Amino acid sequence: MMQSLNPTFQAARTASRKLALRTDEEISRIINAVADEALNNIPAILEANRSDMDRMDPENPKRDRLLLTEERLRDIVADMRAVAALPSPLGITLMSVERPNGLRIDKVTVPFGVIGIVYEARPNVTFDVFSLCMKAGSACILKGGSDAQDTNIVVVAMMRRVLSQNGWDTDCVNLLSGGHEATACLLNAVDFVDLIIPRGSKNLIQYVRNNAKVPVIETGAGVCHTYVHESGNVEMARDIVFNAKTRRVSVCNALDCLVIDRARVLSLPEICAPLADKRVMIFADSAAYKALEGKYPYLYEAEADDFGREWLDYKMSIATVDGLRQAIEFVSNHTSHHSEAIIAEDKAAQDAFLKEIDAACVYVNASTAFTDGGQFGFGAEIGISTQKLHARGPMALPEITTYKYIVRGNGQVR
């Protein structure tokens, strides 16, 4: 199996070299051409998506991630056009210096080359990755999950058709079939692939990290907390918690655990009331349970493993703490370093939380649902990095480029 995929990997490497010769204007035109074709093929894409949806367990919380609608497809197309309209991230001089010996040294942004993406039941990722990698001058190799295989096959075939019709190398984008063997081949394709980015569950990310020989940028699972400080506005807390938990429960920036000061615990019925409309199941510690008992219909006693858990569902835990110091300690012990928030009017509490919480995105008086490349003004994202090397937070165009040093001389020798 390993040997059989080498021609595919080599084709991507060859395509990446051709892509490097394209102008930004040409790249933007091809992204927009694929966006046009996606609009023309909405019925076919939705039919393939229905086939995938029919295979998925109706109780699986990943269904929302898998689902495409005409509205969602139009939003995806809008995101692609936004990426096409962004300035090129390539050829930017990050540093320029002339040495005493006359050598001129420029540090310039360049493509990675070939980027492999391993992801689960999110066909929107197929569109995002294509547009971002193309704009950043890299070929992409996609290994989507079996849950979305019919959708991905139709979408990537459409992309390759547009590339072919416009005289481009179709191997700018490739979709790998097969299961774990194909994934293992991609993770070990050190002679062909420059970077791997996993997107999905904690188990998927751990598998990629533990088995890849190709360098990995880790997009971590999102265990997101919102802490209501004793100075927090209750009405604001109610609205933020409802939005962060229920806007889309299956995404990585959704709220998983509400942390509340004991001084504010009697406000829990008001804060949690809107969640009942969505039938959110709350797993509360003893103090929170006592405050909500008889006042919230979907209430359960929390167990230890209900904290530090990414629910990806209409479920949420609540932890009660004795003040700011204990809240910071609790969040620090349970965070996945993705997105954390504090609701507080006290400036000192805000500043302490911002300074001490180790996460890619830290919020004051705002929903963690904003952790998103589009919401940050990046056009789109290729993932949310929870690590600290090279990229952190929403990874957009600058984060999927690298750089090289260009040295110009006039006969200098050392």
N, C-alpha and C positions, 0 to 999 in steps of 0.2 A: 504493500500500500504506500509506504514512504516513497519508494522510487517512482511509482505511477503518477504521483502528483507533481513531480519535479518539472515536467514540461509546462504545467499550468503556472507554477511559480516562476519559471524562467520567462514565460510569455509576459507575465506581469512586470518583471524586471525590464524586459525589452520595451514594453509599452511606456514605462515610467521615463525611460531615456527620451523617447519620442515626445512625451508630454512636456518634458523640460524645455523643448524648443518652441512650444506654443506661446503666443502672446496672451496677456491677460484678457484682451478683448476677445480673442478666439475662445478662450476658456469660458468667459461669461456667456458668450453666444451659445455654446454647446450646453451649458447648464440650463439656460432658458429654453433651448430646444427640447431638452428632456422634460422640463416643466410643462411645456405646451403639449407634448405627447402624453404626459400623465393625465392632463385634463381631457384629452381626446379618448383616453382609455379608461375612464372612470368605471364604466359598466364591467369591463373585463377584470379590472383590479378588485372591485367589490365582489364579483362572483367568486374569484379565487379566495378572497378573504372569508366569504361565507363558508366555503369548503373547509378552511382551517377552523373556523368557529364551530362548525358542526362536529368536528372531532374532539373539541375541548370539553372537559367536564363543566357543566353549567355552574357548578359551585367553585370552580377554580378562580381565585382572585386575579389571575393573570388575564382573564378575559377582556378586561377593560384596556389592557396594554395591547392586546392582539387586535381589538376591534378597529376597523376602518369604516368611516362613513363618508358620504360625499362632502360634508362640511369639513371633516378632518383632512380629507385629501386636498381640498382647496386651501386649507391652512398650511399643509405641507408644501404645496406648490408656492404659496406666498413666501414661506421660509426659504425655499430654493432661490426664488427671485431676489430675496433680500441678500442672500449670500453672493449671488452673481453681481449684485450692485456694489458690494463692499470693495474697498481698495485692495489691491493685491498685497498679500503678506510677503511676497518674494522680492528679492533684490533690494531690500532695505538695508542701508548702511547703519549698523549699530554702533560702530566705533571706527574712527579714522585717525591715524597717527603717522607722522613722518619721523623716522629715526635719524639720529645724527649722521649716520652713514649714507643717508639719502633714500633708504628703502621706504616705500609707502605701504602701510599695512591697513587694509580695510576688513572689517568684520561684517559679513553680508549674509542676510537670510536666504536659505535655499530649501528645496523640498527634502523631505525624508527619503522619498523614493518609492518604496512599497510599504503600505500600512495594512496590517491584517486586523480585522475586527471580529471578535467572537461575541455573539449576543443571543438573547433568547427571544421570547414572543413579542417583539416590537418591530413590526414592519416599517414604521416611520423611520427607524434607525437606518434602514436601507437607503432611503432618500437623503437623509441628513449626511450620512457618511459619503455618499457619492458626491454631493455638491461641495462639501467641505474639503474632501481630499482632492477633487479636481481643482478647486480654487487655490489650494495650497500646492498644486503641482505634483501630487503623488497618485500612483495607481493604488487601487484598494482591492483586497481579497476579503470577501465576506463569508463568514461561517455562521449563518443564522440557525436558530433552533428549529427542531422538527415541527413545533407547534405552528410556525408561520411559513412552512416550506412552500405551500401552493402560492401564497401571496408573493413571497420573495422570488420564486421562479418567474412569475409573470412580470414582476417589476424589473428584475435584472435583464430579462430578455428584451423588454421594451427599451431599457437604457442602451444595451448593446446594439439594438436595431438602429437607434438614433445615431450612435457613434459611427456605425457602418455607413449609413446613408450620407453622412457628412464627411466621409473619408478619414475618419479617425480610427486608431487601433482599438478594436473592441475589448482588448485585454486590459484597458484602463480600469475595467471593473470585472471581477469574476466572483461567481457564487459557487462555493464548494458544496457538493452533495455528500451524503454519508453521515455517519455519526461520530463517535469519539475517535475513531481511527483517523478521519480527515482532520479533526481538530488537533490531534497529536502531531500529525504531519506538519500542519501550519505552525504550531508552536516550536517545532524543531527545524524550520526552514531557514537556518542561519545564513546560508549562502544566497538567499533570494529576498527575504523579508527583513525590513529594517526595524519595524516596531509592531508590537501587538497591543491592542486596546480591548480589554474585556468589558462588556456591559451586561449586567444581569444580576442574579442572586449572589448572595455571599458564597454559596457553594461553588458556583461557576467561577467567580473571581479567585477563590482559593485554589481551584483546580488549575487555572491558567498560571497563577503566580508560582505554584509549586512544580509545574511541569514544563514551563517555557524555557527554552534556551535563547530565543529571540528576546531582546529587551522589551519590558512591559511597562506601560503606564497604567496604574491601577485605578479604575473607577469603582470606588468602594460602595458597599451597601449603605443605604441611608437610614440609620437609626437616629431620628430627629426628636429633640426635646424642645418644649417651650416652658420656660420657668416664669411663673407669676410671682413677682416679688411683693412684699407687703405694701409697697407704695404703688403697685400696679392699678390701673384703671380697670374696673370690673367689666364695664361695657366693652372697652377695647379688647380685653382678654377674651370675652365671649365671641366676638366677631373673628378675632385672629385664630382662636382654637378651632372654630367651626370651619373656617376657610382652609387652614393648614391640614385638618384631618380629612375633610370630605370633598375638597375640590376634585381630586382624583386620588383615590386611596392606593392605587397600584404603582404610583411613581415614587422615586427615591427621595423626593423632598417632602413627602407627606409626614404629618406629625404622628409619632409613635407613642410618646410619653409626655404627659402633662405633669410638671413638677410645680408644687404650690407651697407657699409659706404656710405654716400652721396658723399664723395670724390672719390668713385669708381663706382658710379651709371652709368656713361657713358660707363663702360666696360660691362654692362649687355648684350648687343647684342652679344658680343663675348662669354661671359660665357654661355649664354642660347642657342646659335645657335645649338649645337648637339641635344638638347631636341626636336627640331622641327622634327627630323627624326623619333622620337617615338610619335609624335603628343601629346606631353605633354601640357596640358592646364595650363596656368599661370594666377594666380589671383594676380595682382600687385597693390600696393598702388599708390598714385598719382605720386610720383617722379619716381618710377620704371616704371609705365605705360608710362609716358612721354618719358623715355629713350628707351623703347622697341617699342613704337608705330610706325607702318610702317616697323619695322625691325624684328618682330617675328609674325608668322601667327596665333597662337592660344592664343591670349591675351585678358584678361577680367579685368575689374575693380574689385578690391577686396572689399568685405564687411567685417564687423567686425568679423563675425563668421568664416571667412576663415583663421583666425589665431588661433593657439592652436588647430588645427584640424588634426586628423590622416586620411589622404586621402585614403590610401590603393588602389590607382588608379593612372592613368597617369595624375595627377593633382598636382599642387604645388603653394604655395603662396610666394610672395616676399614682404619683409618689408624693408624700408629704414630708417637708423638711423644716428644720428649725433655723431659718434665716439664710442669708446669702452664702456664708461660708459652707454650710452643709449642702446647699444647692449646687455650688460649683464643684464640690467634692463628688456629689452624686452624678452629675452630668459627666464629669471627667472619667468616672469609673465605668460608665455605660455607653459613652459616645462611640460612634463609628467615624468621627472626625469629618462628618459631612456638613450638616447645617444645624445650628443651635440658636435659640432665641430667648431673650429676656423681655418681659413686659414690666416696666418700672417707670415711675416718674422721678425717682431718686437718681440724680446724676452720678453720685459716687458708686452706687450699685451698678448702674449701666457701665461705667468705666471699668470697674473691677471685672465684670463678666466679659466684656470685650477683650480685656488684657489677658485674662487667665484661661479662658476656654480655648482649647486647641482644636479648631475645626476649620475647614476650608472656607465656610461662610458663617459669620456670627451676626445676629440681628438684634436690634433694639426696637421694640414696639412695631414689629412687622411680621408677616407670615413667612415661614420657611418655604412656602410655595414659590417664592421669587427666585430660588436657586435654579436658574435656567439661563442658557446662553441668550435666548431671545429676549428675556426680561432684563438681562444685563446690557442689552444693546449690541450683542455680538453677532446678531443675525441668526445664528443657530449654534449648536454645540455638538461635539462628538462624544461627550461624556462629562461627568463631574469627577474630577480627580480628588481623591482624599489623601494622596501622598504628598511629599514635599519636594522631591527632586524633579526638575524640569517644569512641571505643570501642577497647579493646584486650583481647585474650584472648577467652574465651567470652562471646558477646553474648547476654544474656538480656533480661528485661523492661526494666530501667532503661536499657539501651543502645539500645532501640528506641523511646524516648520523647525528646522535646525539652522545652523549657520556654518560658514567656513571662512577662513582667512584668505584674502587675496593679497598677495605680496608683489609689488611692482618695483623693479630695480633698473639699473643702468650699468650692468656689468659688475656689480659688487660681488666680492668673494670674501670668505671668512678665513 
